[in-house]
Amino acid sequence: MKFANFVAIDLGASNGRVFNASWNGKTFNLRELHRFANSSVDVLGRLHWDVLRLWSEIKNGLSSYSREYQSIPAGIGVDAWGVDFALLDAEGSLLGNPHTYRDRRTEGIPASVFAQIPEQAIFQETGIQSCPINTVFQIFSMVQNRDPQLEAAATMLMIPDLFSFWLSGAKSIEYTIGSTSQMLRTKEPEWAHDLLTRLRIPSHFLPSVIKPGSALGPLRREIARETNLSAATSVLAVAAHDTASSVAAIPGMDSDSVFISSGTWSLMGMEISEPICTPQACQLGFSNERGVGGAVLLLCNITGLWLLQECMRQWRIEGNPYSWTGLLKIAEKSEPFRSLIVPDSPEFVAPKNMLLAIRNFCRRTKQLLPDSPGAFARCCIESLCLRYRQVLDSLVELTHQQLSIIRVAGGGALNRMLCQFTANATNRSVITGPTEASVLGNVLVQAIATGHIKNLNEGREAVALSVRQSIFEPRAVDSWEQAFELFQKLVAGSPLTHLVLLAGMLYGVPTSLRA
C-alpha cells in the first residue's frame, strides 16, 4: 500500500503539536491537527511538568485525526525533549509529576558526583557532556536526599516513553532519548551499570532500551474508544529525542556534511559511525548522542537565535515592537562587524535586559556599542555565525574530514541573513530545510518501520521532494576571515565553559522555532 497516514506527536518545552503526515508513495504532506501550550508548574518552590494535562491534549489531537480522516493511521509516534523522566510504581501509576530540568534540585550535584568519579571518566563511559540537568544528576540528587520515590519506583521512563506507554502499554526507553540521560554506555544500547552502582543509583527500575523503529504494540483499547481511533493502530518507537528526529529528516546528510538544527538554540554537529570520547572532544564541549540507523550524533549545543529573540522582547517592553522581516531589513543596511559578542558567554544565558547585556559586553571588550536595532541584530547574527565557524573548525580537527556542506534545519532555515552569513563565515555551501524537521523525522522512522520506505537514505530523499530547499554560497570571505580573528580574541578573553549548553535546555526551545 503506497498511501498511508502517520500521526506525529512532537513535544517541546513551551508547546506541543500533533501532526498528520500523508504519504503518497513519494512525498509527505504535513497537516497540523492540534497545538497546545506547555510550561513548568511551580508547586511549593519545585518545578514540575503537568504531564496529565499534556496527555489530555495529546488525546485531543488524536480525536482531531479521527474527525478529519477515515483511514486508520499506519502509526503513531512520540518525540520530545531530553533528560527529564517519570517514575512509576509496580502498577504503572505515576509516583508524582515529573520534575523539570529547570528545578534547582541539581545545584551543586555535579561536584558531588565528580568527587566520586572524574568527569572525564563519565564522558569516556557515556560519551555525553556533563550538565547539571542531565538525568544522572537529577537521580543522584534524589539518592542524596533519600527521596522515597526511588524506593517505590518500579519503572523509570523518559518523557516521550511515558506517553508511548500510556498509548500502548509498553514500558521501554528508546535509544536516542535514553542517550541524553548520561546513563547509557557509549557503544551499546545498555545501561552503564558499573557507573550507576558507584553512584548508588539503583538499576532495578531501568527498562529495556529499544531502537527507533521498534513496534510497541497496538493502541490501548480504552484510548481507541476515547479518541474514536481503531484499536488496530500501531504505536511505534520513533527517534524519541527531538534532535535525533530532526537530524534524521535532513536530506543529503553524508560524511561531508555538518548539520545545524537552528532555532532558539543551535545544535551543530555531524553523523559519525563511532563515538569520539577523547579528552579533546570533552574539552571542546561535544556530546555523542545516538541517532537513527546506528548513527552517532557528534554535536555541540550553541546559544542560537535566543540572543535576538531576547532583544526583540526588550524592544516590545519598551514599546518598539519589531517583526522578524522588518528587523532583518534594517540589519542588512547596518555597518558590518561594528561589534561582536561571544554567544555562549554566561552573561547571555538569562539576562533581564539582553540589550544592556550586549552593550556591557562590548564596553568591557572595548568595542563600539551597538547604537540601533539594526546594529544589535547584525551583532547577534554575525556573532552566532562566527561561533558556527569555530565549532566547524573543531569538528574538522576532531574528525580529520573536510566537511564542505552545512545543512540547516528548523526555524532558522527561514532566516536568509543567518543562512547567508553562515556560508560567509564558514566558507562553506549552506543548504536549508526542512523547517518542520522533528515532525518529519518522526514520521520518516514510522514509514521505515511499516515498510513504506526502505531505509533512512530513501526517507531523506522523500523529505527532499516534500520540502523546499535553498542554497547559499559564500561571499566576502576575506572580511569574514578578519572578523573571525577578532572573534577568537574575544573568546580567549571570555569565561566560557561547556556547561553553558545548560542555557538552551534551561529556558526551553519552542517547537515553532526549533527543528
C-alpha positions in Angstrom: 0.0 0.0 0.0 1.6 3.3 -1.1 -0.8 5.7 0.6 -0.7 6.0 4.4 -1.2 8.5 7.2 1.2 8.8 10.1 0.5 10.7 13.3 3.4 12.5 14.9 3.2 13.8 18.5 6.0 16.4 18.8 6.5 17.9 22.3 8.6 20.9 23.2 9.3 22.7 26.4 6.9 25.5 25.5 4.4 23.9 23.3 3.4 20.6 21.7 1.8 19.6 18.4 0.0 16.7 16.9 0.5 16.4 13.1 -0.8 14.1 10.4 1.7 13.2 7.7 0.1 11.9 4.5 2.4 9.7 2.4 1.6 9.2 -1.2 4.4 6.9 -2.1 6.8 9.7 -3.0 6.3 12.7 -0.6 5.0 13.6 2.8 2.3 16.3 3.2 2.0 17.7 6.8 -1.1 18.9 8.4 -1.2 20.3 12.0 -4.1 18.7 13.9 -3.7 20.3 17.3 -1.3 22.7 19.1 -1.2 23.3 22.8 0.9 25.2 25.3 3.4 23.6 27.7 5.2 25.1 30.7 6.6 24.2 34.0 4.4 24.4 37.1 5.7 25.8 40.4 4.4 23.9 43.4 5.9 24.9 46.8 9.1 26.1 45.0 9.6 23.0 43.0 9.1 22.9 39.2 7.2 20.1 37.6 5.8 19.2 34.2 2.0 18.9 34.0 2.1 15.6 32.2 -1.6 14.8 32.9 -2.7 17.9 31.0 -0.2 17.1 28.2 -1.8 13.7 28.0 -5.2 15.2 27.7 -4.0 17.4 24.9 -2.4 14.5 23.1 -5.8 12.7 23.2 -7.5 15.8 21.9 -5.1 15.7 18.9 -5.8 12.1 18.3 -9.5 12.8 18.4 -8.9 15.6 15.8 -7.4 12.9 13.5 -10.5 10.7 13.8 -12.8 13.6 13.0 -10.8 14.6 9.8 -9.7 11.2 8.4 -11.5 7.9 7.9 -8.4 5.8 7.3 -6.6 4.0 10.2 -3.2 5.6 10.8 -0.3 3.4 9.8 1.4 4.5 13.0 1.6 6.9 16.0 5.0 8.1 17.4 6.1 10.5 20.1 9.2 12.6 20.2 10.1 15.2 22.9 12.9 17.0 24.7 15.7 15.1 26.5 16.9 14.4 30.1 13.6 14.5 32.0 11.8 11.4 33.3 8.9 9.9 35.2 8.8 7.2 37.9 6.1 4.6 38.0 5.0 2.2 40.8 4.5 -1.5 40.3 1.0 -0.9 38.9 2.3 1.5 36.3 0.9 4.6 38.1 2.8 7.9 38.4 4.6 8.4 41.7 4.4 12.1 41.1 4.5 14.7 38.4 8.0 14.7 36.8 10.4 17.5 37.8 11.6 19.8 35.0 15.2 20.3 34.3 14.7 23.9 35.4 14.2 22.7 39.0 17.0 23.7 41.3 17.5 20.3 42.9 20.7 19.6 40.9 22.6 22.7 42.0 26.0 21.6 43.2 25.3 17.9 42.4 27.9 17.6 39.6 30.7 18.5 42.0 29.4 15.7 44.4 29.4 13.2 41.5 32.9 14.2 40.3 34.2 13.8 43.8 33.4 10.1 43.3 34.0 9.6 39.6 36.1 12.1 37.5 34.2 13.9 34.8 36.4 12.6 32.0 35.7 9.0 33.2 32.0 9.7 33.0 32.4 11.1 29.5 34.5 8.1 28.5 31.8 5.8 29.7 28.8 7.6 28.3 30.0 9.9 25.6 27.8 12.7 26.9 28.9 16.1 28.2 28.2 16.6 32.0 25.5 19.1 32.6 23.6 19.6 35.9 20.3 19.0 34.2 21.2 15.5 32.9 19.1 12.6 34.2 22.1 11.1 36.0 22.5 14.2 38.1 18.7 14.5 38.7 18.6 11.0 40.1 21.8 11.4 42.1 20.1 14.4 43.8 17.3 12.0 44.8 19.8 9.5 46.1 21.5 12.2 48.2 18.1 13.4 49.6 16.9 9.8 50.2 13.8 10.6 48.1 11.2 7.9 48.9 10.1 7.8 45.3 13.3 5.9 44.4 12.4 3.0 46.8 8.8 2.9 45.5 9.8 3.1 41.8 9.3 0.0 39.7 10.0 1.7 36.3 11.7 4.9 35.0 10.6 6.3 31.7 11.8 9.3 29.8 9.1 11.8 28.9 8.3 10.6 25.3 8.4 7.0 26.5 5.9 7.8 29.2 3.4 8.9 26.6 4.2 5.9 24.4 3.5 3.7 27.5 0.1 5.4 28.1 -0.7 4.9 24.4 0.4 1.3 24.1 1.1 -0.2 27.5 4.7 -1.0 26.6 7.4 0.1 29.1 10.7 0.7 27.4 13.2 3.5 26.8 14.1 4.4 23.2 17.8 4.6 22.4 18.1 8.2 21.2 16.2 9.7 24.2 18.0 7.3 26.6 21.4 8.6 25.4 20.5 12.1 26.8 20.4 10.6 30.3 24.1 10.2 30.5 23.4 6.8 31.9 23.9 4.6 28.8 27.1 3.0 27.7 28.8 4.7 24.8 28.8 1.9 22.2 25.8 -0.3 23.1 22.1 0.3 24.0 22.9 -0.8 27.5 22.8 0.9 30.9 26.1 1.8 32.4 25.5 -0.4 35.4 29.0 -0.1 36.9 28.8 3.7 36.8 25.4 3.7 38.3 26.4 1.3 41.1 29.3 3.6 42.1 26.8 6.4 42.4 24.4 4.3 44.4 21.8 4.7 41.7 19.5 1.7 41.6 19.1 -0.2 38.3 16.0 -2.2 39.1 13.7 0.4 37.6 15.5 0.8 34.3 13.6 -0.9 31.5 15.0 -2.3 28.3 16.4 0.0 25.7 14.9 -0.3 22.2 16.0 1.1 18.9 14.0 3.6 16.8 11.5 1.9 14.6 10.6 -0.7 17.1 6.9 -1.7 17.4 5.4 -1.0 20.8 2.1 -2.6 20.2 -1.5 -1.6 19.2 -3.2 1.4 20.7 -4.8 0.5 24.0 -8.5 -0.2 23.6 -9.6 2.4 26.1 -7.6 5.1 24.3 -9.0 3.9 21.0 -12.6 4.2 22.3 -11.9 7.6 23.8 -10.4 9.1 20.6 -12.5 7.2 18.1 -9.4 5.6 16.6 -9.1 1.9 15.7 -7.5 -0.4 18.3 -5.5 -1.8 15.4 -3.5 1.4 15.2 0.2 0.7 15.8 2.2 2.7 18.3 5.8 2.9 17.2 9.0 4.0 18.9 10.4 6.7 16.7 13.7 8.7 17.3 12.1 9.9 20.6 14.7 12.6 21.2 13.5 15.6 19.0 17.1 16.4 18.0 17.6 12.8 16.6 14.3 13.1 14.8 15.4 16.5 13.3 18.7 15.2 12.0 17.0 12.1 10.6 14.9 14.3 8.3 17.8 16.4 6.9 18.3 15.4 3.2 21.7 14.7 1.8 23.5 14.0 5.1 26.8 12.3 4.4 30.3 12.2 5.7 31.0 15.6 4.1 28.0 17.3 5.8 27.5 19.3 9.0 24.0 19.8 10.4 22.7 22.8 12.3 19.4 22.3 14.0 18.7 26.1 14.2 16.2 27.9 16.3 16.2 29.5 19.7 19.2 27.3 20.3 21.5 25.7 17.7 22.7 22.1 17.8 25.6 21.8 15.4 27.4 18.5 14.5 27.7 15.6 12.2 26.8 12.0 11.9 29.7 9.6 12.6 29.9 5.8 12.9 31.8 5.5 16.2 31.7 7.9 19.2 34.7 10.2 19.9 35.3 10.3 23.6 38.7 11.8 23.8 39.7 14.4 26.3 39.9 16.9 23.4 36.2 16.2 22.5 35.2 16.6 26.1 37.1 19.9 26.4 35.6 21.3 23.2 32.1 20.6 24.5 30.9 17.8 22.2 28.5 15.0 23.0 28.0 11.7 21.3 24.2 11.3 21.2 22.5 8.5 19.4 20.8 8.9 16.0 18.7 6.9 13.6 20.2 3.9 11.7 23.1 3.4 14.2 24.5 6.9 13.7 26.3 8.8 16.4 25.5 12.5 16.6 28.7 14.3 17.5 27.2 17.6 18.4 27.7 20.9 20.3 24.9 23.0 21.8 25.2 26.6 20.9 23.2 29.7 22.0 21.2 30.5 18.9 18.5 33.0 17.9 17.8 33.3 21.6 20.0 36.4 21.5 17.9 38.2 19.0 14.6 37.0 20.4 15.5 38.5 23.8 16.4 41.8 22.1 13.0 41.8 20.4 11.3 41.0 23.7 13.1 44.0 25.3 12.1 46.3 22.5 8.4 45.2 22.9 8.7 46.0 26.6 10.0 49.5 25.6 7.1 50.0 23.2 9.0 49.4 20.0 8.0 46.0 18.6 9.7 44.7 15.5 8.8 41.9 13.2 11.5 39.5 12.0 11.1 40.7 8.5 11.4 44.4 9.4 14.3 43.8 11.8 16.4 41.9 9.3 15.8 44.6 6.6 17.4 47.2 8.8 20.1 44.8 9.9 21.1 44.4 6.2 21.7 48.1 6.0 23.8 48.3 9.2 27.5 48.5 9.4 29.2 45.1 9.2 31.3 43.9 12.2 30.7 47.1 14.2 30.6 45.0 17.3 30.8 41.3 18.2 29.9 39.2 21.2 30.6 35.6 22.3 27.1 34.0 22.1 27.9 31.3 24.7 29.2 33.7 27.2 27.4 33.1 30.6 26.2 36.7 30.7 23.8 36.0 27.8 22.2 32.9 29.4 19.3 34.7 31.1 19.8 38.5 31.4 16.9 40.6 32.4 17.8 43.0 29.6 19.6 41.5 26.6 20.3 44.9 25.1 22.1 46.0 28.2 24.0 42.7 28.4 25.3 43.2 24.9 26.2 46.8 25.5 28.1 45.8 28.7 30.0 43.1 26.8 31.0 45.5 24.1 32.0 48.1 26.6 34.1 45.6 28.6 35.9 44.4 25.4 36.5 48.0 24.2 34.3 47.8 21.1 31.9 50.3 19.6 28.5 49.9 21.3 25.5 48.9 19.1 23.5 52.2 18.6 20.4 51.0 16.8 18.1 47.9 16.4 19.8 47.1 13.1 23.2 47.2 14.8 22.0 44.9 17.6 20.5 42.5 15.1 23.6 42.4 13.0 25.8 41.9 16.0 23.8 38.9 17.2 23.7 37.2 13.8 27.3 37.9 12.8 28.5 36.6 16.2 26.4 33.5 16.0 27.8 32.7 12.6 31.3 33.2 13.7 30.6 30.7 16.6 29.4 28.3 13.9 32.8 28.7 12.2 34.6 27.9 15.5 32.6 24.7 16.1 33.1 23.7 12.4 36.9 24.1 12.9 36.7 21.9 16.0 34.7 19.2 14.0 37.3 19.2 11.3 40.1 18.9 13.9 38.4 16.0 15.7 37.3 14.0 12.6 40.0 15.0 10.1 37.3 15.5 7.4 36.8 18.4 5.0 33.1 19.0 5.8 32.3 21.1 2.8 28.5 21.4 3.2 26.4 22.8 6.1 22.8 21.7 6.2 20.4 24.0 8.2 17.1 22.7 9.5 14.5 24.2 11.8 13.0 27.7 12.1 16.4 29.3 11.5 16.4 27.9 7.9 13.8 30.6 7.2 16.3 33.4 8.2 18.0 34.2 4.9 20.5 36.5 6.5 21.5 33.9 9.1 22.0 31.3 6.3 24.0 33.6 4.0 26.2 34.8 6.9 26.7 31.1 7.9 28.0 30.4 4.4 30.2 33.5 4.5 31.7 32.8 8.0 32.4 29.2 7.3 33.3 29.5 3.6 31.0 26.5 3.0 27.9 26.0 0.9 24.8 26.1 3.1 21.6 24.2 2.2 18.4 24.8 4.1 15.4 22.7 5.1 13.2 21.3 6.3 11.8 23.7 8.9 9.5 21.0 10.5 12.4 18.6 10.8 11.5 16.9 14.1 8.0 16.1 12.8 9.3 14.8 9.5 11.9 12.7 11.3 9.2 11.3 13.5 7.1 10.1 10.6 10.0 9.1 8.5 11.0 6.5 11.1 7.4 5.3 11.2 7.4 4.9 7.4 10.6 2.8 7.6 9.2 0.7 10.4 6.0 -0.1 8.5 7.8 -0.8 5.2 6.5 2.2 3.3 10.1 3.4 3.0 13.1 1.1 2.7 15.7 2.9 4.7 16.9 6.3 6.0 18.5 7.3 2.8 15.3 6.7 0.9 13.4 8.6 3.6 15.7 11.6 3.3 15.2 11.6 -0.5 11.4 11.6 0.2 11.8 14.6 2.5 13.8 16.4 -0.1 10.9 16.0 -2.5 8.5 17.1 0.1 10.0 20.5 1.2 11.6 23.5 -0.5 15.4 23.9 0.0 17.6 26.9 -0.7 21.4 27.0 -1.4 23.6 29.8 -0.1 27.2 30.2 -1.4 30.0 32.0 0.4 30.5 35.7 -0.2 33.0 38.3 1.2 35.1 35.5 2.6 38.2 37.7 3.4 36.3 40.2 5.5 34.7 37.3 7.5 38.1 35.8 8.0 39.3 39.0 9.5 36.2 39.2 11.7 36.9 35.6 12.9 40.4 36.6 14.1 38.8 39.3 16.3 36.1 36.8 17.4 38.8 34.3 18.5 40.4 37.0 20.7 37.1 37.8 22.3 36.6 34.1 23.0 40.0 33.8 24.6 39.1 36.6 27.0 35.6 35.2 27.9 34.8 32.9 30.8 33.4 30.1 28.6 32.5 26.7 29.8 31.0 23.7 28.1 28.3 23.8 30.8 26.9 26.9 29.0 24.9 24.4 27.0 22.7 24.4 30.1 21.2 27.6 28.8 19.4 26.1 25.9 17.8 23.4 27.9 17.0 25.6 30.9 14.9 28.0 29.0 13.2 25.7 26.6 13.0 25.6 22.8 9.6 26.5 21.3 8.6 23.8 18.9 7.7 26.5 16.4 11.3 27.6 16.3 13.4 24.5 16.9 14.0 21.8 14.4 
